[in-house]
């Protein structure tokens, strides 16, 4: 009888999570329950899972609506019906077309209309009429018995109580972007759309027992046949598991020859072990599909990085899915895949943001839209967004909403009933946890199913243009669909574009996957020691630069460790500080037990990686590697508090006792495992990051100008583009402002000459920039301003931008002369009308101009206005006596002494103390281009806050920790370009 139930996945309509819906039904003794969310099927399998656990028969369907207008319910009678419902709904969502007034005759489905919308005589065999208890009076004088096979009870269940009915109304107003007072009745449910006890429902229909009986009959015809947690990914790559197995073995040994040579005993042993486990789990297709994606990327010369726990696999290494050598790092395959794991392995493959869509298109083309979809995700209401939306619904002015967000609710006097309502409903939504707002796309997941994807879910077509599942990762995994991760990373764009630029500018081809050679290269080591790492993935931030200096890092293994201990959880736990101390003072390290010393001597007895947890559990407590990985996952919180976790703990101590380990030591080892596993990082992840760092650093070492141009053109990295242009200047190239004859849309480099790209000119229309470049490509360089105006016919404002930024510097005329001319040329254009090509080149316009004053800073201020920064050093533009300030290179002479210096702000990192007070770390440049790292404690920050970018006079004490100097700020003052002020 309850065939029209909704959860909060009826977005901005329903208010119940599936768990609450099912629990309430179970409490009422309901044994059959239908889920029919509005135009969405996102939580269908969670609902099925919950129903089965509560011994309730689940029924799946959908409520089709055109905006606020109810059309009909579709119920799936079997798996075929569910497939056709998903196809039907997907087609309408993807094409953004309205549902027809009458439901099509989809195989294996029922279509149910509201009473009174379709005459009974017109109903087809698959169609029914639903009678709501509140509509029973409409049956007066109707011979319902003669149409008994066409009538069912249809009572909507949308919210859990009257309070949530009011929340439902708020959500409907948010959805329509109107005041709650403007809601129209047909756009909302009614207060009765809640569960009614089955006995009460039967009582409502006591005069119509045949409707009750037919409803039960219809429900009996519906069945969800599909089992959950059953593998549903594509089962084979070539067509059969045996063929896949042979191909994977062949590729693994071919790759071994490339990676290790023909005869390598340890590599052979590991490959055989992994192939056996892969065969046991029948995961060959997962490896081969990933390999095929990599193969396609290599053919297209797309740069990629395989990272994540997949780097624990030597088979993945030999297939070039990753560039991390698991033998070198002693990585355990069990961290990635073991006999106890039922889900497929998880490869994370990063591509340049420019290449990722081409890779996705290849996957869709190869496996077809029928079997392929991007993984969806759910964007939830965040607290501040809830308050802001509710404030609008209740008509609060923006200023008052901002005050609530900044200062909290002001309801002490119980006078502001609107604020009390907003506070109440926002708490209701917070209580439900992860209240869905709208669907979105997972960062990189792609589903490739063996059966058609619509067997499982609906798909829709977001602006990205790829079919996307109405499933998030947890829902997909519930039914046995596991994602392939095709991720996008701007850092890879740096590397990819550098390779292309070097090939073009230096005629050099780079084997960027030859990482082992990079790690032993002396020049690369030197740059790592000096932390000359700006632009390099993961090792350019102030925090990472300081950590590398403290570790005196110049090798791969130390960089792998640094990539792990820099992470917030590790740093905040104090483990990073302990690691640095032990690294610098290895003689002072005390090990808990000789076994711990043997296992963790590389990391000074500290479990830096998740793999360390596995190693210790395996060797110290004699646990199987698969059990040790289960322990690692349990410690990370996945099973904490469950009976499985308790069994693992008991096994750990029992094994330690059998081995005669000292009890006190075992307790401490367990304590460290428990504390470290929560925030430790996979060594394979760290190694993958370190590989990419080395690839970036190699390019920066040998092709620094090309590398920095690539960084600039990818608009990615820790810092703003100004710093990357400063770093580019250090390489010795000549940087020119944008030029209509030499610039491209991105920044380019030809030999030692760099021209800033037109993309960087603030306010310049992209369409105009592309027209300028296309005209130049087709008809040659522009001769002068007149020629440009004749060929392009720019608007006055756009032409002024081009002149001010220096695009016509090649003419030899000053900007003021060009601006004077431009006004005449634009007037002539307007008079002449539409530009026509002339047979003759236009003559230059001669303007007799008076001698106009010119100041050197004028170009710099035009660049600041239009690029955001001057191309020359800002210190050269600054009109201020800089001679008295101590440069960063001399800070070491003033340790624990007060100094005054002048810095140009690069970036800030706000933080909070243990007490919750705001503090900040700052990064500045001095006149010589050296970094000044500062710390601003709460008192200092409160008295001397940051005031955006520019110059600051900094006064403070120089603090040294392991020869890394930080300026502890006591006073700070911002100055302008023409202010000659001192502290």
Phi, psi and omega in degrees: 000345182252077186253006180229063181257145181234150170249185178287003170279353160284088199301131179059032179220295180283164184231357184254135166291158182302322182299318180291319179303311184290319180297318179296320178297317180297320179298330180272000179078017180286134185250348177224135186217132179252133176256117180225077178288162186279109173057029182204149180229025192299323184251025183301317187280333171296317178300314180299314181300314181295318179300315182296323178292333180259015177058038176249137177283119180274145173232136182250145177190197180208148174259115183270124179227142166262102188056244183266002185267121177288131176258300182186163170264144169242126177246137179273124177278334181202188183296324178296320178296318178298319177300314183288327174298315180297319178296315181298311180296318181299318181300319181286323179291318183291322181269355180053050178245157181286154174286143176293158181296328178247137181288140176291160180278079181281133179304139175070028181224159166249145171242129185237125179255160172291144177304134176095353182267334179227127177299136181307325183293339182267357184290140175268168185304330183271001187253146180224163174248132180261133181248119175277141179309327181288348180259009184299330179295340180284348180273359180302129180068015175260132179281081184289337182294324182290340179242027187301329181284356182249002185246137175222157174284131178226091179252114181292140172239110189240327182218167191269337181196179182297324179300316181285340171298319177294322175298319176305317179295321177298315180298321179295322178292320176300316182299322182267358179057049180228167172291150181296333178289345182266000181298136175261142186305324185288349181267356182234167170280185176249163182297343181277356185282058179230170178298136169248138179302139181308321180296320179294322179297315179297322179299319178303323186255026184298334178276353183229060181299333180293331177289320177298314182297318181291326177298315179296322178297315180298316180297325179294332181284347184263137182211133171265110189271339191284135174274147179270171176053037177244130184305127181230007172292165175306127190273340179212154179266315183266344182131340177211152181297321182295316177297319177300318183298317180293318181294319181296318177299314180300314181293323181297316182283329172297317179293325178300319179299321179291319186278319190236348189098172187293318186245108178214103190299314184293320178296317179298315180301315182293319180300314181297318179299314182293318180299324179295315180293319178299320180292320179301320182271353183054050180256016181302319183299323181297315178297315186289323177296318178295316177301319181295322177297317179296318179301316178297318179299319179295319178299323181273001183059037174273130176279144181211163173225126173267122183225186182091192185292348175300338179291352174284351187259125176287331176296317177298321179296317181288333177276002181064022173289324174234167175243021179259124180277109183290338177288313181303322183261003181052053181271144182266127176299328182297337175294336182260314185208133177214167186300341181272352184273126181262340179270151180297159176296165188236101176268131173255113180248118180263135174235164172299147180299337179282334187261341191300318182296326178294323177294315179299318179300320178300316180298315179296319181293322185287319186254351173085147177301333183295329185245004188230141175201147169292147176284135177273175171211171183242123173271124184260162175290125173266154189305311182296321179294321178301311182297318181294316180294318180293324177301319178294319181299321181269008172078021178286142176293153183304322182299319181290322177298316179299321179295320177298314181296326183277320190244355183088181183281145180247081186234021183299324186271002180056032181259327186268089184291334179292313178298323179296320178296314181299316179298316182297311184289327177294324176292322177301316181291322178295324181296328182283349178057131175051054180289118187294141177249305176203166179277151178216193183245134175300151185302330182199004186284137173234135177259132175234105188261154178285310174273165178306140186299333181284356169296338189243330189201168171273152173237158176220175187236092178289174184305336181299335173096002178250139178304130186233134182284143172277049179224138168268180187299318183293320178294320180295315181294332179300326181259002176094020174258119183243140189279154161261132183264108174249097191257162179244136180215126181293332178301327178288331175299323177303312185291312181302312184290326177299315180302316180293317182294319179297318178300320182281319187271331183240356182056043180237131174261135185245129171272091188287347180271001179276060190292326182301323178294324180294322186290339180253001180290126186294323180291323177295317178301318181297317177297324178292318178299318182275003185046046171276074194235010183299128182097345184274135183306127169072350184236022182253344185293157178304316181297318180290321178299318180293319179298315180297323177294318180295327179273355184050045189289128172213022181215164187296312185295321178293322179293323176299315178296317180299322180296337180269313188282350176285345185295147189307314183299319181292313182298316184290336180284349183090356182291327179297315180298318179296320180296315180300315180300314180294322179298318182278340182227064186299333182292340183272357185285132175247127183262144181296326188199150178306324178296320179295321178297318180296320184281322192241024180296329179294333181244021171060038176081004182257134176280090183282325187245160173298326178298332178295322176300316180296315181301312183295314180297322182290313187269315182288321184250008175054039176268145175302149182301322179295320177294322180296323177289325175298322176298315180301316180292323179295318180295332179285000174106354186293323181238006184305132179090358181261169179295326178301317180297316180298322178295319179296318180297315179299318181295321180301308183289325177297316179295318179299319179296317179298326181277355180075024178290141177301132185300316182298320179294318180297321178298317180291321177299316179297319179299317181292320176302312183298321183280320184286323187296337180294327185232001179292161187243146178297132178297326178296319176299311181300318180296321178297317177298317181296323177300312180295324177298316179295322178297316177296315184293325176299314180295320179294327181289315187260339180223061190297320182292313180298321180297314182292325175298319179295319177300314180299317184287344179264357176049036181225155181138177184287328189254174175279168187293336180301315181297323180291327173292323177297318179294322177299319180300326181296338184284353177096003179282164174263120181260122181253149174293169179306143183221133183291342180260344185236337182279151167253186177292311169277171176290142180234163177225131176229107187066241179256007183257126180242130177245125180298137183287151179296338180299336185277352184279111182298125177092351179282127183289134181299320181299320178294316180301317181292325178293321178300315183291320180293319177298318179295322180294320184279322190241004175094175183299158177277138185279319182194185184299320181297317179299317179299312182295324180293323183274331187250329183052058181286157172289162184299315184293318180293322178295321179298319177302313182297320179292315184295327182277352174102017184293343182245026179301329183296343182285343182082000180261152180286162178300322183293322176295318181293320179295321177300313179297319188299324181296322178292317182293321179294321178297320179295320178301313182298325180288320185285338181082214186295134182294133173236143178294137181256151176288337184241146179291139181291144177284152177287150179269124178267121178238121175278108182253147173292162178292117184255138181293146179224132178242142186301328184286350185298316179298319181298319182285330171297318179293320177299319182291320189256337177253337183100354182195157176277146177288327173286165176300132179299335179292333177286334181274331185297125177265081188200140178290111184257005189288336187273353186272143180277125179284161183299327182296341182257003183301327184298343179279350188235033182300131182063021178241153176286137176223161176236130181221171180241125182233149176253117190296132177255306182198162176230155176228098179294143179219178172228145177286176178300333178275354179094005180281143180288138172220181185203146168254140180236153175230127181232164169251144171263183185301330183271003179084011178272151180281142169242117178260130185235155172233134184239101180286165189309314182298315180296316183294323179296319184278327183230076182285161175288146179231062180064196186283174178121200184267141177226134168276123187245128176235131181183188182255134179278118181249132180246130174229112184053044177068012172259120189258130177237142179264115179274107193284131173251329177217150180207139180219130177275138177232153178269178183296335184243016179264124178255066185245149177230161176291000000 
